[in-house]
């Protein structure tokens, strides 16, 4: 058996075992949504695994904006952005993002993963150094590897270790990349210290705000607002259009020169089809609603606090989460899989995170709450977690 066939067979056998144990809870088709609830196999379930942190998925104004755009422009574009694929709607979205992130300009791509991949690979080369937090998202790591730059990694959220890596990099051109909110642990990068070190050692700073827009800051504008830092703290601001923003795609916001460079060199802009009109309009509308309704941000933050404190009072370990992303640690793959399956059977849509996404001993449920959840929703979820956690020996 060759190595390709061996890898395929390993995963077939692993999935088959999980299915046979009635613990396979992935790729479950969702049939409809109703606020904080979804319909799955005809069963109404409380959604506790959503990235729609401000409850904007299914918002009628956003849906209408998408429908209007499809009627006006059709369902696709005439090609790639650099050639015939750019619509006035694309530029309107990019200008909206630039205003939201307080930068000179912005550029959008077809997915968040592609955004990191293409931006990093376009900015860096073989003679450069890129320095990442050890828990940075896979798309960041993949972009670093594609770039050919020397990759250094520092201990999670450890500015002292970051400084050591900056010293190793020496005088070479260097880019430091961190997540604003880490998607597995729900904790926040120490941006003030990281920014200070980048300035001290003459390094560029890129921050992935996929999970911080809508969650951080008094009005949901992200990590700079959260720490009350000036809007030019971050050189390269990356974000997605598929989480708090209920569409698809990703963006880079920054200086006009940076955006001009990416528009003419980044492969995902030059050689990949433009974002469809409906999704572009939906994203633009969502940013406008966030600006108009900051109370959604406050509800999401309050709900995250309620969930974290509730789980901690029950004896669950939630690591260092301070956001609406809350890891419920099981530290055992089977416990994570079976706890998620029991919760789903009882009407609560929650998902496990196991190897290879995390080390096996760091297996968990990753629970998320949104502004669409009520206090009663969270209280009922805590009861289910208590029941299932005790049944499986997690608490």
Secondary structure, DSSP 8 states (H G I E B T S, - for coil): --HHHHHHHHHHHHHHHHHHTT---SS----EEETTEEEETTEEEEE-S-S-TTS-TT-HHHHHHHHHHHHHH-SS-SSBIIIII--HHHHHHHHHHHHHHT-SEEEEES-HHHHHHHHHHHH--TT-EEEEETT--HHHHHHHHHHT-EEEEE-TT-HHHHHHHHHHHTTS-EEEEEESB-TTT--B--HHHHHHHHHHTT-EEEEE-TTTTTTSSTTS--HHHHTT--TTS-SEEEEESSSSSSS--EEEEE-HHHHHHHHHH-HHHHSSB---HHHHHHHHHHHHHHHH-THHHHHHHHHHHHHHHHHHHTT---TT--SSEEEEE--SHHHHHHHHHHHHHTTEE-EEE-TTTS-GGG-EEEEE--TT--HHHHHHHHHHHHHHHHHTT--
